[in-house]
């Protein structure tokens, strides 16, 4: 019985070295073929586009958009023609949420905004943009 087990161990040892070489093949899914690298897609930079320096404002689809995060959700406020308009949209929403605005709002605007609840404010804001 001991003689039979010795050849098995001996025959088992080459298998160990074989499994080591088979691990090298696992690194390449198909040996002999070059590994394909994915291209990183970069956003197209629009020529002569002013950089966005204001909070809650970004440039997308050739328009300025305003958004604010509330309860870990990004809420789209509207799409407008200029960076300043988008910043103004964000400022109104920031006032409603008690956050720091880009520009200071006038007292009249603050009085107007205090009348609204958050959902009413969003509906009013979106409606006023659509009607422009």
C-alpha positions in Angstrom: 0.0 0.0 0.0 2.9 2.4 0.8 4.5 1.7 -2.6 1.3 2.7 -4.4 1.0 6.0 -2.5 4.5 7.1 -3.4 3.9 7.2 -7.2 0.6 9.0 -6.5 2.4 11.7 -4.6 5.1 11.9 -7.3 2.5 12.1 -10.0 0.6 14.7 -7.9 3.6 17.0 -7.7 3.8 17.8 -11.4 0.1 18.6 -11.2 0.8 21.2 -8.6 3.3 22.9 -10.9 0.8 22.7 -13.8 -1.9 24.4 -11.8 0.7 27.2 -11.1 1.1 27.7 -14.9 -2.7 27.5 -15.5 -3.1 30.5 -13.1 -1.0 32.5 -15.5 -3.6 31.8 -18.2 -6.4 33.2 -15.9 -4.9 36.7 -16.1 -5.6 36.8 -19.8 -9.1 35.7 -20.8 -7.9 34.6 -24.3 -4.2 33.8 -24.5 -2.6 35.3 -27.6 -5.1 38.1 -28.0 -4.2 41.6 -26.9 -6.2 42.9 -24.0 -8.7 45.5 -25.1 -8.6 48.7 -23.2 -11.8 50.8 -22.8 -11.6 54.4 -24.0 -12.5 57.0 -21.4 -15.3 59.2 -22.8 -14.7 62.8 -22.0 -17.3 65.5 -22.2 -16.9 67.6 -25.3 -15.6 71.0 -24.3 -17.5 73.8 -26.1 -15.3 76.5 -27.6 -15.4 79.9 -25.8 -17.5 78.5 -23.0 -17.1 80.4 -19.8 -16.3 78.2 -16.8 -19.1 77.7 -14.3 -18.0 79.1 -11.0 -21.4 79.3 -9.3 -22.9 76.9 -6.9 -25.8 74.7 -8.2 -25.2 75.7 -11.9 -23.9 73.6 -14.8 -23.7 73.7 -18.5 -25.4 70.9 -20.4 -26.9 70.5 -23.9 -25.8 74.0 -24.8 -27.9 75.5 -22.0 -27.3 76.5 -18.4 -29.1 74.3 -15.8 -29.8 74.8 -12.1 -30.1 72.0 -9.6 -30.0 71.6 -5.8 -29.5 68.5 -3.6 -32.1 68.0 -1.0 -32.2 64.8 1.2 -29.4 63.3 -1.0 -31.5 63.8 -4.1 -30.7 66.2 -6.9 -33.6 68.3 -7.9 -33.6 69.9 -11.3 -34.7 73.6 -11.0 -34.7 74.6 -14.6 -32.9 75.2 -17.9 -32.2 78.8 -18.9 -30.1 80.8 -21.3 -27.5 82.4 -19.1 -25.3 81.4 -16.1 -26.7 84.3 -14.0 -30.3 83.2 -14.5 -29.4 79.6 -13.5 -27.6 81.0 -10.4 -30.7 83.1 -9.6 -32.8 79.9 -9.7 -30.4 78.1 -7.4 -30.4 81.1 -5.0 -34.1 81.0 -4.6 -34.1 77.3 -3.9 -31.1 77.8 -1.5 -33.1 80.4 0.4 -36.0 77.9 0.7 -33.6 75.2 2.0 -31.7 77.6 4.3 -28.4 77.4 2.3 -25.9 79.9 1.2 -26.8 81.6 -2.1 -24.5 82.8 -4.9 -26.0 86.3 -4.8 -28.0 88.0 -2.0 -31.7 88.0 -2.7 -33.8 91.2 -2.3 -36.1 91.6 0.6 -39.1 91.6 -1.8 -38.0 88.2 -3.1 -37.5 86.8 0.3 -41.0 87.9 1.4 -42.4 86.3 -1.8 -40.6 83.0 -1.2 -41.7 82.8 2.5 -45.3 82.4 1.3 -44.4 79.1 -0.5 -44.0 75.5 0.8 -41.2 73.6 -0.9 -43.4 71.6 -3.3 -45.4 74.8 -4.2 -42.1 76.6 -4.8 -40.8 73.9 -7.2 -44.1 73.9 -9.1 -44.1 77.7 -9.4 -40.5 77.9 -10.4 -40.8 75.3 -13.2 -44.1 76.8 -14.4 -42.5 80.3 -14.7 -39.6 78.9 -16.7 -41.9 77.0 -19.1 -44.0 80.2 -19.7 -41.0 82.3 -20.6 
